[in-house]
Amino acid sequence: MTTTAQTRSWYKRNEIAITPWLFLLPGLFFFAMYVIIPIFQSFWISLYEWNGLGKLSEEGEWIGLGNYERLLGGDRKFETSFWNNLKWLVLYLLAIPMGLGISLFLNQQVRGIRLYKSLFFFPFVISQVVVGLVFSWFYLPREGLLNAILAWFGSDGVNILGDPTTATYGIIAAGLWPQTAYCMILYLTGLNSVDPEQVEAARLDGAKGHRMLWHVILPQLKPATFIAFVVTIIGALRSFDLISVMTNGGPFGSTRVLSFYMFEESLSEYGFQMGYGAAIAVILFLIMLVFIGYFLWSMYQDEKGAR
């Protein structure tokens, strides 16, 4: 006797398990095409000395780990880029507490608060190129607003972008402007979901000020803090556009970071060292992989705890 279950097709019997994968299939296909495969291609190209002209198999010369030995064997440009990336990583994280402070200030029901929110939100919606131009004008040695302010206080003028010791910090300050706005938006969204009953209970227990913030508000903002941390780290590691607009890597290459150095070696007018540029990209990817791994591990732990 043939049962009803046996007469149903294979798809009907496994429909619940298969359907989610059918929806995910286009996304997985494009993720593999534009992310996973290029990563492995970069690894492969980094093992060659190749100028990008002609086929890699014909024009490229296999040198194994030669590009990595050259990078780690005393390349001063790479060392400068690497240490600048570390500066970006550390200082860029200031955007998180600044974003939190501004969001707490703006999370009030007073007249005109929407206008203030729009003003703080503004740097996030404009292009990084515009941000770079605005700060380049702000730092101008003679006509810039910064030196006008310093002169008003009786101080001598400074040339932020023309001094190798200050140029990187000037660009990081420019980058903090839109990144702080982004963190502010995350925290404003998070503050909307803070449980008012917990806040009221804490008030009845005498909590207020920084104790209320530290023990009641911040624990409920953990998801927003986590996203702000991850996005800020990734933003610091791929800081290319502001450097390109404000200093083009100068003065004397002092503002290079790994992504900009990779571009110089691979695609700039005097570059076309695709293998060497791919080796820089691989090292940058490995640094990012540490944070991506932490991000995925945290997501897995959250999902595991929610079950």
N, C-alpha and C positions, 0 to 999 in steps of 0.2 A: 504494500500500500504506500503510495507516494504522499508524503505529508505536504502541507501548504508551504512550509519553510524550504523544502527541497525543490519545489517548483519555481521559487522566486529566483531571479537572476542574481549573479554574483554581486553586481553593483547595489541592488536593492538590499541584499543581506549585509553589506558593509557600508551603506550610505552614510550613517552617522559618523563613522571614522574617516571616510574619504572626503566628505564635503569640505571640512575646514582646509584640507590640503589643496583642494581645487581652487579655493579663493586665494590661498597663499602662493600658488604656483607662479603667476605672473611676476609677483614681487621677488620671489626667490630667483627666477630666471634673470631678471634685470640686475639683481644684487650680485649674482654670480658673474654676469657679463661685464659689469662696470666697476666692480669692487674686487671680488675674489681673484678672477683671472688676471687683471692688471697687477695685483700684488705679486703673484707668482712670476709674471713677466718681468717685473722690476728686479726680482731676485735673480732671474736668469740673465738679464742684460747686464747686471752689475758684475757678472763674472767675465765680461768681455771688454776689450778696448775697441770702441766703435764710435764713429763720428755721426751716426744716424743716416748716412747716405748709403743706399743700396741695402741688400738683404743682410740681416745679422749673420746668417750662416755662411755668407760668401765674403762679405767685407769686414766682418768683425773678427778680432783675434782673441782666442781663448787665453785668458791670463789667470783664471781661477780666482783666488782671493787677493790678487795683486792690487785691485782698487782699494780694498779694505786696509791692506798693509800700508799703502800710500797715505790713506786718510789718518790712520792711527799712528803713523810713524813720524809725525812732526809737521803736518800741514798746518801752518799758523792760521790760515784763513778758516780752516775747520775748527781749530781750537777757539778762535774768537767767536765764531758762530755758535758753538756749543755753549760757551759761557754766557753769551748774550741770551740764548734760549733759557738758561737757568734763571737769569735775572727776570726775564719775562714771566717765567713760571711763578716765581716768588712774589713779585710786585703786583702782577695781574690779579692775584687772589685778594688784594685790597678791595677789589670791586664788590666782593661778597658782603663784608661788614658795612661798606658805604651804601650799598643797595638796601641792606636791611635797615640801616638808620633812616634813610630817606623814606622808605616805605612806611616805617612806624610814624614818621612825621606826617605823611600824607594820608594815613589811615584815620582820618578824622572827619566828622560831619560838621563842617563849618562852611560859611558862605565863600564861594569862589575857589573851593578846593579842586574842582574839576579843571580849572584853568591852570593851577599849579601842577597838577598831574600831567597835563598836556605838555607843559614846558619841560618837565623832567623826562617825559616820554620821548620828546623830540629827537635827541641824539641817536636813539635806537633806530628810527625809521629813515634817517638820512644815510647816504652812501659813505663807506669808509674813505673813499676818495675825497669827498667833500670835507669830512672830518680832518683828513690830512692837510688839505689846503687851508682850512680855517686855522689850524694850529701852526702851520708854517707861517701864515701872516701874523699870528699872535706872537711868534718867537722872533720876528724880523729884528735885526740888531738896531736899526735906526727908527723905522716907522712903526714897529710892532707895539701892540698895546702893553705887553709885559714890561718892556723897558720904559714905556711912558709911566706906568704905575711905580716902577722902581725909582725913576727920576723924581716923581712926586714925593717919595719918602726920602729923597736925598741920596739914593744909592747909585752906584755906577751901573752902566748898562752891561748886559751879558749877551753872549752869542751862543744860545743853547745848542742849536743844530750845527754850528760851525766848530764846536769844541769836541774832540773825540771822547773826552771824559764825561761829557754831559748829554751828548746827542741821543744815546740809547734811552736814557731816563726821560728825556723830553718826548720821545716817541711813545714810550710806555704810558706817560701821563695822558697823551692824546688818546691812546687806546682805552684807558680807563673810563673816559667820558661815556662812550656808547655802551661799554660792558656794564658799568654801574647802572645805567638805565635798564638794561636787560635784567639784571639781578633784582632791581627794584620791582619790575613787573612780576617776576616770579614770586617775590615775597608778598606783594599786594594781593595776588591771587591766593596765596597760602593763608594770608590773614583773614580772608573772607570765609575760610573753612574752620577757623579756630572755634572750638566749642565754647559758647558763652556761659554755659552752666559751670564748666570747670573754672572759668575766669571769676565768676561770681562766688563760687565756693572758696577759691583762693583768697578773694577779698575778705570774705567772712572770717577766714583764718588769719587775717592780718597781713597777707602778702601784698606788696606793692613795689613799684619802681623796678630796680634791677632784679630783685628776687622774683617778682612776678614774671619778668621777661625770661630769666634763666631757667626757672623751674616749671613754668606753665606754658608760656608762649613758644619758646624755642623748641621744646620737644614736639610740639604739634606742627612746627615748620620744618621738621626733618626732611620730608620729601622735597620741599622747595630748595632747601640747602644742598641736598644731594645733587639735584639737577644743576643748580647754579655752580657747584664745585666742578662737576664734570665738564659742563659747557665752557667754563672759564679756563680750565686746564687745556682743553682742546683748542680754544681760541688763542691761547698764549703760544701754543706750539706751531700754529699755522699763521703766525703774524707775518704776512708778506706785503699786503697792499699798502699799509701805512708807511712801511719802510721804503717801498718803491716810490711813493708819492713825496715823502718828506725829505729823504736824503739819498735815495737810490743806493743805499749801502754805505755811503760815506759819512763823515770825512775819513779818508784813508781806510775804508773798509771797516770802520769801528762799529757800525750799526748792523752788520750782517747777522742774520740768524740762519739756521739750517735750511729752511725752505727757500730763502733768498739766495743762499750760496748754491743750492741745488739748481735753481733757475739759471744763475750765472754760468755754471759749468755745463749745463745741458743746452740751453736755448738762447743765451745772449749772443751778441755779435761776435765775441771772441771766445765763445764756449764750444759747443758741439762736441763735448766729451760725454756722450750718452751713458757710457758704462760707469764713468766716475760719478756723474749726476745720479744715476740709479743707485749707486752704493750709498750716497748721502741720503737718498729717499728711504732706503732700507733701514738705515740707522734711525732716521726720524720716525719711521713706522714702528720700530722696535721700542722706542721711548714711549710712543703713543700707546703701544700694545699693553704696557704696564698699567696705564690708567683705564684702557678699555677692558682689560681683564678684571680690574678691581670693580668697574662699573657692572659687568656681567655677573661677577660673583655676588655683589650686593643685591642685584635684582633676583638672583636665584635664592639667596637667603630670605629675602622678603616674601617671595612666592612660597617658599617652603614653610615660613612661619605663619602665613595666612591660611594654610590648609588645615 
